[in-house]
């Protein structure tokens, strides 16, 4: 194995900044958008079928 000196060690770049926290936040945003889509679709369907609960 080749020995690496300290100057070369400081030039090594690697890895990603994609952490579990970032992935969890993205998944939560997708879940919120999915639920909003279901609600919007259900509202549109109920309006088109004239199946709306009265507000009284």
N, CA, C and O atoms as a CHARMM CRD file, in Angstrom:
* protein
*
  224
    1    1 UNK  N      0.84200  -1.16900   0.00000 PROA 1      0.00000
    2    1 UNK  CA     0.00000   0.00000   0.00000 PROA 1      0.00000
    3    1 UNK  C      0.89200   1.23800   0.00000 PROA 1      0.00000
    4    1 UNK  O      1.94100   1.27200   0.64200 PROA 1      0.00000
    5    2 UNK  N      0.44900   2.24100  -0.73000 PROA 2      0.00000
    6    2 UNK  CA     1.22200   3.47100  -0.85700 PROA 2      0.00000
    7    2 UNK  C      0.96000   4.37400   0.33700 PROA 2      0.00000
    8    2 UNK  O     -0.18900   4.56200   0.73600 PROA 2      0.00000
    9    3 UNK  N      2.01300   4.92800   0.90400 PROA 3      0.00000
   10    3 UNK  CA     1.88600   5.88400   2.01400 PROA 3      0.00000
   11    3 UNK  C      1.47200   7.23700   1.45900 PROA 3      0.00000
   12    3 UNK  O      1.95300   7.66100   0.40900 PROA 3      0.00000
   13    4 UNK  N      0.57500   7.91100   2.17200 PROA 4      0.00000
   14    4 UNK  CA     0.11100   9.24000   1.77200 PROA 4      0.00000
   15    4 UNK  C      0.60200  10.24700   2.79900 PROA 4      0.00000
   16    4 UNK  O      0.44600  10.05200   4.00400 PROA 4      0.00000
   17    5 UNK  N      1.19500  11.32400   2.30500 PROA 5      0.00000
   18    5 UNK  CA     1.70100  12.33200   3.24600 PROA 5      0.00000
   19    5 UNK  C      0.57400  13.28900   3.64600 PROA 5      0.00000
   20    5 UNK  O     -0.51700  13.24300   3.07900 PROA 5      0.00000
   21    6 UNK  N      0.84100  14.13100   4.60100 PROA 6      0.00000
   22    6 UNK  CA    -0.17300  15.03200   5.15700 PROA 6      0.00000
   23    6 UNK  C     -0.71100  16.02900   4.13600 PROA 6      0.00000
   24    6 UNK  O     -1.89200  16.37200   4.18900 PROA 6      0.00000
   25    7 UNK  N      0.11100  16.49800   3.21800 PROA 7      0.00000
   26    7 UNK  CA    -0.35800  17.44800   2.19600 PROA 7      0.00000
   27    7 UNK  C     -1.38400  16.78800   1.27900 PROA 7      0.00000
   28    7 UNK  O     -2.37900  17.40900   0.90700 PROA 7      0.00000
   29    8 UNK  N     -1.14200  15.52400   0.91500 PROA 8      0.00000
   30    8 UNK  CA    -2.09300  14.82500   0.05300 PROA 8      0.00000
   31    8 UNK  C     -3.38400  14.49200   0.80000 PROA 8      0.00000
   32    8 UNK  O     -4.45200  14.45100   0.19000 PROA 8      0.00000
   33    9 UNK  N     -3.30200  14.25900   2.08900 PROA 9      0.00000
   34    9 UNK  CA    -4.49700  13.94800   2.87300 PROA 9      0.00000
   35    9 UNK  C     -5.46100  15.12600   2.92500 PROA 9      0.00000
   36    9 UNK  O     -6.67600  14.93100   2.96200 PROA 9      0.00000
   37   10 UNK  N     -4.93600  16.33500   2.92800 PROA 10     0.00000
   38   10 UNK  CA    -5.80900  17.50800   2.98900 PROA 10     0.00000
   39   10 UNK  C     -6.52400  17.75400   1.66100 PROA 10     0.00000
   40   10 UNK  O     -7.49400  18.51000   1.62500 PROA 10     0.00000
   41   11 UNK  N     -6.07300  17.14100   0.57700 PROA 11     0.00000
   42   11 UNK  CA    -6.69000  17.33000  -0.73600 PROA 11     0.00000
   43   11 UNK  C     -7.74600  16.27800  -1.05500 PROA 11     0.00000
   44   11 UNK  O     -8.39200  16.36400  -2.09900 PROA 11     0.00000
   45   12 UNK  N     -7.93600  15.30100  -0.19600 PROA 12     0.00000
   46   12 UNK  CA    -8.91800  14.24200  -0.44600 PROA 12     0.00000
   47   12 UNK  C    -10.31700  14.79700  -0.23600 PROA 12     0.00000
   48   12 UNK  O    -10.62000  15.38200   0.80400 PROA 12     0.00000
   49   13 UNK  N    -11.16000  14.60600  -1.23800 PROA 13     0.00000
   50   13 UNK  CA   -12.54600  15.06300  -1.18300 PROA 13     0.00000
   51   13 UNK  C    -13.42500  13.85100  -1.47400 PROA 13     0.00000
   52   13 UNK  O    -13.15000  13.08000  -2.39300 PROA 13     0.00000
   53   14 UNK  N    -14.47600  13.69400  -0.68800 PROA 14     0.00000
   54   14 UNK  CA   -15.35800  12.56500  -0.94100 PROA 14     0.00000
   55   14 UNK  C    -16.56600  12.60900  -0.03600 PROA 14     0.00000
   56   14 UNK  O    -16.70400  13.48700   0.81600 PROA 14     0.00000
   57   15 UNK  N    -17.42700  11.65300  -0.23800 PROA 15     0.00000
   58   15 UNK  CA   -18.62100  11.57100   0.57500 PROA 15     0.00000
   59   15 UNK  C    -19.72700  12.45000   0.03800 PROA 15     0.00000
   60   15 UNK  O    -19.54600  13.18600  -0.93300 PROA 15     0.00000
   61   16 UNK  N    -20.85500  12.36500   0.67100 PROA 16     0.00000
   62   16 UNK  CA   -21.99400  13.18400   0.27400 PROA 16     0.00000
   63   16 UNK  C    -22.52400  13.91700   1.49600 PROA 16     0.00000
   64   16 UNK  O    -22.22900  13.55900   2.63600 PROA 16     0.00000
   65   17 UNK  N    -23.29700  14.93400   1.23600 PROA 17     0.00000
   66   17 UNK  CA   -23.91700  15.68300   2.32000 PROA 17     0.00000
   67   17 UNK  C    -25.36700  15.26200   2.49900 PROA 17     0.00000
   68   17 UNK  O    -26.12900  15.93500   3.19300 PROA 17     0.00000
   69   18 UNK  N    -25.75000  14.15800   1.88100 PROA 18     0.00000
   70   18 UNK  CA   -27.10600  13.65600   1.97900 PROA 18     0.00000
   71   18 UNK  C    -27.21000  12.79600   3.23600 PROA 18     0.00000
   72   18 UNK  O    -26.83800  11.62200   3.23300 PROA 18     0.00000
   73   19 UNK  N    -27.72000  13.39400   4.30400 PROA 19     0.00000
   74   19 UNK  CA   -27.80200  12.70700   5.58400 PROA 19     0.00000
   75   19 UNK  C    -29.19900  12.14300   5.78900 PROA 19     0.00000
   76   19 UNK  O    -30.10600  12.41500   5.00100 PROA 19     0.00000
   77   20 UNK  N    -29.36800  11.37800   6.81900 PROA 20     0.00000
   78   20 UNK  CA   -30.67000  10.78000   7.13200 PROA 20     0.00000
   79   20 UNK  C    -31.70100  11.86600   7.43200 PROA 20     0.00000
   80   20 UNK  O    -32.88100  11.69400   7.12700 PROA 20     0.00000
   81   21 UNK  N    -31.28300  12.95700   8.01100 PROA 21     0.00000
   82   21 UNK  CA   -32.19800  14.05100   8.31100 PROA 21     0.00000
   83   21 UNK  C    -32.74800  14.67100   7.02900 PROA 21     0.00000
   84   21 UNK  O    -33.93800  14.97600   6.94600 PROA 21     0.00000
   85   22 UNK  N    -31.89800  14.85400   6.04400 PROA 22     0.00000
   86   22 UNK  CA   -32.32700  15.42800   4.76500 PROA 22     0.00000
   87   22 UNK  C    -33.27800  14.47100   4.06000 PROA 22     0.00000
   88   22 UNK  O    -34.29800  14.89900   3.52100 PROA 22     0.00000
   89   23 UNK  N    -32.95800  13.18400   4.05700 PROA 23     0.00000
   90   23 UNK  CA   -33.82100  12.18100   3.42400 PROA 23     0.00000
   91   23 UNK  C    -35.17500  12.14500   4.11600 PROA 23     0.00000
   92   23 UNK  O    -36.20600  12.06800   3.44900 PROA 23     0.00000
   93   24 UNK  N    -35.18800  12.19900   5.44000 PROA 24     0.00000
   94   24 UNK  CA   -36.43800  12.19000   6.19700 PROA 24     0.00000
   95   24 UNK  C    -37.28100  13.42600   5.87700 PROA 24     0.00000
   96   24 UNK  O    -38.50100  13.32100   5.75100 PROA 24     0.00000
   97   25 UNK  N    -36.66000  14.57100   5.74600 PROA 25     0.00000
   98   25 UNK  CA   -37.39300  15.79000   5.40900 PROA 25     0.00000
   99   25 UNK  C    -38.00000  15.69100   4.01600 PROA 25     0.00000
  100   25 UNK  O    -39.13600  16.11800   3.81200 PROA 25     0.00000
  101   26 UNK  N    -37.27100  15.14000   3.06100 PROA 26     0.00000
  102   26 UNK  CA   -37.78700  14.97800   1.70000 PROA 26     0.00000
  103   26 UNK  C    -38.97200  14.01900   1.69400 PROA 26     0.00000
  104   26 UNK  O    -39.97400  14.27300   1.02400 PROA 26     0.00000
  105   27 UNK  N    -38.86500  12.92500   2.43100 PROA 27     0.00000
  106   27 UNK  CA   -39.96600  11.96000   2.51000 PROA 27     0.00000
  107   27 UNK  C    -41.19900  12.60300   3.13700 PROA 27     0.00000
  108   27 UNK  O    -42.31700  12.36800   2.67800 PROA 27     0.00000
  109   28 UNK  N    -41.01300  13.40800   4.17600 PROA 28     0.00000
  110   28 UNK  CA   -42.14400  14.08800   4.80800 PROA 28     0.00000
  111   28 UNK  C    -42.81500  15.07500   3.85800 PROA 28     0.00000
  112   28 UNK  O    -44.04100  15.18700   3.86000 PROA 28     0.00000
  113   29 UNK  N    -42.04800  15.78300   3.05600 PROA 29     0.00000
  114   29 UNK  CA   -42.62200  16.70500   2.08000 PROA 29     0.00000
  115   29 UNK  C    -43.43100  15.93600   1.04700 PROA 29     0.00000
  116   29 UNK  O    -44.51500  16.37300   0.65900 PROA 29     0.00000
  117   30 UNK  N    -42.91900  14.80200   0.60000 PROA 30     0.00000
  118   30 UNK  CA   -43.64100  13.98100  -0.37200 PROA 30     0.00000
  119   30 UNK  C    -44.95000  13.47200   0.22200 PROA 30     0.00000
  120   30 UNK  O    -45.97100  13.44300  -0.46500 PROA 30     0.00000
  121   31 UNK  N    -44.92900  13.07000   1.49300 PROA 31     0.00000
  122   31 UNK  CA   -46.16100  12.60200   2.15000 PROA 31     0.00000
  123   31 UNK  C    -47.19400  13.72300   2.24800 PROA 31     0.00000
  124   31 UNK  O    -48.38300  13.49000   2.02800 PROA 31     0.00000
  125   32 UNK  N    -46.75100  14.93700   2.57500 PROA 32     0.00000
  126   32 UNK  CA   -47.66900  16.06900   2.68100 PROA 32     0.00000
  127   32 UNK  C    -48.28100  16.38400   1.32100 PROA 32     0.00000
  128   32 UNK  O    -49.48400  16.62800   1.23000 PROA 32     0.00000
  129   33 UNK  N    -47.47500  16.38100   0.26800 PROA 33     0.00000
  130   33 UNK  CA   -47.98500  16.64500  -1.07200 PROA 33     0.00000
  131   33 UNK  C    -48.96400  15.56100  -1.51600 PROA 33     0.00000
  132   33 UNK  O    -49.97100  15.85400  -2.16200 PROA 33     0.00000
  133   34 UNK  N    -48.66700  14.31400  -1.16900 PROA 34     0.00000
  134   34 UNK  CA   -49.56200  13.20700  -1.51800 PROA 34     0.00000
  135   34 UNK  C    -50.90600  13.35400  -0.80600 PROA 34     0.00000
  136   34 UNK  O    -51.95600  13.19300  -1.42800 PROA 34     0.00000
  137   35 UNK  N    -50.88000  13.65600   0.48300 PROA 35     0.00000
  138   35 UNK  CA   -52.12800  13.84900   1.23200 PROA 35     0.00000
  139   35 UNK  C    -52.92100  15.04300   0.70100 PROA 35     0.00000
  140   35 UNK  O    -54.14800  14.98700   0.63400 PROA 35     0.00000
  141   36 UNK  N    -52.24000  16.10900   0.32700 PROA 36     0.00000
  142   36 UNK  CA   -52.92500  17.27400  -0.23900 PROA 36     0.00000
  143   36 UNK  C    -53.56400  16.91200  -1.57300 PROA 36     0.00000
  144   36 UNK  O    -54.66200  17.37400  -1.88200 PROA 36     0.00000
  145   37 UNK  N    -52.89000  16.09600  -2.35700 PROA 37     0.00000
  146   37 UNK  CA   -53.45400  15.65300  -3.62900 PROA 37     0.00000
  147   37 UNK  C    -54.70000  14.81400  -3.43000 PROA 37     0.00000
  148   37 UNK  O    -55.68400  14.97400  -4.15200 PROA 37     0.00000
  149   38 UNK  N    -54.66300  13.91300  -2.44300 PROA 38     0.00000
  150   38 UNK  CA   -55.85100  13.10200  -2.14400 PROA 38     0.00000
  151   38 UNK  C    -57.01500  13.99300  -1.71500 PROA 38     0.00000
  152   38 UNK  O    -58.14500  13.79700  -2.16300 PROA 38     0.00000
  153   39 UNK  N    -56.74800  14.96200  -0.85800 PROA 39     0.00000
  154   39 UNK  CA   -57.80700  15.85200  -0.38800 PROA 39     0.00000
  155   39 UNK  C    -58.37700  16.68800  -1.52500 PROA 39     0.00000
  156   39 UNK  O    -59.59300  16.84000  -1.64000 PROA 39     0.00000
  157   40 UNK  N    -57.50000  17.22900  -2.36300 PROA 40     0.00000
  158   40 UNK  CA   -57.95100  18.03100  -3.48500 PROA 40     0.00000
  159   40 UNK  C    -58.75900  17.18100  -4.45600 PROA 40     0.00000
  160   40 UNK  O    -59.80500  17.62100  -4.93400 PROA 40     0.00000
  161   41 UNK  N    -58.30100  15.98600  -4.75400 PROA 41     0.00000
  162   41 UNK  CA   -59.02100  15.09300  -5.66200 PROA 41     0.00000
  163   41 UNK  C    -60.37000  14.70000  -5.10400 PROA 41     0.00000
  164   41 UNK  O    -61.35700  14.64400  -5.83700 PROA 41     0.00000
  165   42 UNK  N    -60.42000  14.42700  -3.81400 PROA 42     0.00000
  166   42 UNK  CA   -61.68600  14.07400  -3.17900 PROA 42     0.00000
  167   42 UNK  C    -62.65000  15.24900  -3.22100 PROA 42     0.00000
  168   42 UNK  O    -63.84200  15.06700  -3.46800 PROA 42     0.00000
  169   43 UNK  N    -62.14400  16.45100  -2.98100 PROA 43     0.00000
  170   43 UNK  CA   -62.99000  17.64600  -3.04500 PROA 43     0.00000
  171   43 UNK  C    -63.53700  17.87300  -4.44500 PROA 43     0.00000
  172   43 UNK  O    -64.71700  18.18500  -4.60500 PROA 43     0.00000
  173   44 UNK  N    -62.70600  17.72300  -5.44500 PROA 44     0.00000
  174   44 UNK  CA   -63.15100  17.89300  -6.83000 PROA 44     0.00000
  175   44 UNK  C    -64.19900  16.83800  -7.18600 PROA 44     0.00000
  176   44 UNK  O    -65.20300  17.14900  -7.82700 PROA 44     0.00000
  177   45 UNK  N    -63.96600  15.59500  -6.77300 PROA 45     0.00000
  178   45 UNK  CA   -64.92000  14.52700  -7.05500 PROA 45     0.00000
  179   45 UNK  C    -66.26100  14.80400  -6.38800 PROA 45     0.00000
  180   45 UNK  O    -67.30900  14.62500  -7.00800 PROA 45     0.00000
  181   46 UNK  N    -66.23700  15.24000  -5.12400 PROA 46     0.00000
  182   46 UNK  CA   -67.48800  15.50100  -4.40500 PROA 46     0.00000
  183   46 UNK  C    -68.24000  16.68100  -5.00900 PROA 46     0.00000
  184   46 UNK  O    -69.47000  16.66700  -5.05900 PROA 46     0.00000
  185   47 UNK  N    -67.52100  17.69500  -5.46500 PROA 47     0.00000
  186   47 UNK  CA   -68.17600  18.84100  -6.11300 PROA 47     0.00000
  187   47 UNK  C    -68.80200  18.40800  -7.43500 PROA 47     0.00000
  188   47 UNK  O    -69.93100  18.79100  -7.74300 PROA 47     0.00000
  189   48 UNK  N    -68.07600  17.61200  -8.21600 PROA 48     0.00000
  190   48 UNK  CA   -68.60200  17.20500  -9.52200 PROA 48     0.00000
  191   48 UNK  C    -69.79100  16.25900  -9.38600 PROA 48     0.00000
  192   48 UNK  O    -70.66400  16.24900 -10.25400 PROA 48     0.00000
  193   49 UNK  N    -69.84700  15.46200  -8.31600 PROA 49     0.00000
  194   49 UNK  CA   -70.97000  14.55000  -8.09300 PROA 49     0.00000
  195   49 UNK  C    -72.08500  15.20700  -7.29800 PROA 49     0.00000
  196   49 UNK  O    -73.10200  14.57400  -7.01400 PROA 49     0.00000
  197   50 UNK  N    -71.90300  16.47100  -6.93800 PROA 50     0.00000
  198   50 UNK  CA   -72.86700  17.22500  -6.13900 PROA 50     0.00000
  199   50 UNK  C    -73.17500  16.48700  -4.82400 PROA 50     0.00000
  200   50 UNK  O    -74.33100  16.35600  -4.42000 PROA 50     0.00000
  201   51 UNK  N    -72.13100  16.02300  -4.18800 PROA 51     0.00000
  202   51 UNK  CA   -72.23900  15.26000  -2.94100 PROA 51     0.00000
  203   51 UNK  C    -71.54400  16.03300  -1.81600 PROA 51     0.00000
  204   51 UNK  O    -70.62400  15.52700  -1.17400 PROA 51     0.00000
  205   52 UNK  N    -72.00000  17.25900  -1.59200 PROA 52     0.00000
  206   52 UNK  CA   -71.35600  18.13700  -0.61900 PROA 52     0.00000
  207   52 UNK  C    -72.22900  18.22600   0.63200 PROA 52     0.00000
  208   52 UNK  O    -73.44800  18.37400   0.53900 PROA 52     0.00000
  209   53 UNK  N    -71.60100  18.13600   1.79100 PROA 53     0.00000
  210   53 UNK  CA   -72.32800  18.26500   3.04200 PROA 53     0.00000
  211   53 UNK  C    -72.76000  19.72600   3.21600 PROA 53     0.00000
  212   53 UNK  O    -71.99000  20.64000   2.92200 PROA 53     0.00000
  213   54 UNK  N    -73.98000  19.94400   3.69000 PROA 54     0.00000
  214   54 UNK  CA   -74.43400  21.32500   3.91500 PROA 54     0.00000
  215   54 UNK  C    -73.69400  21.94300   5.10100 PROA 54     0.00000
  216   54 UNK  O    -73.29400  21.24200   6.03000 PROA 54     0.00000
  217   55 UNK  N    -73.52100  23.24900   5.05600 PROA 55     0.00000
  218   55 UNK  CA   -72.81500  23.95500   6.12100 PROA 55     0.00000
  219   55 UNK  C    -73.72500  24.33500   7.26500 PROA 55     0.00000
  220   55 UNK  O    -73.24600  24.86300   8.26900 PROA 55     0.00000
  221   56 UNK  N    -75.01400  24.09000   7.15600 PROA 56     0.00000
  222   56 UNK  CA   -75.97400  24.48900   8.18500 PROA 56     0.00000
  223   56 UNK  C    -76.06500  23.46200   9.27100 PROA 56     0.00000
  224   56 UNK  O    -76.82700  23.63400  10.22200 PROA 56     0.00000
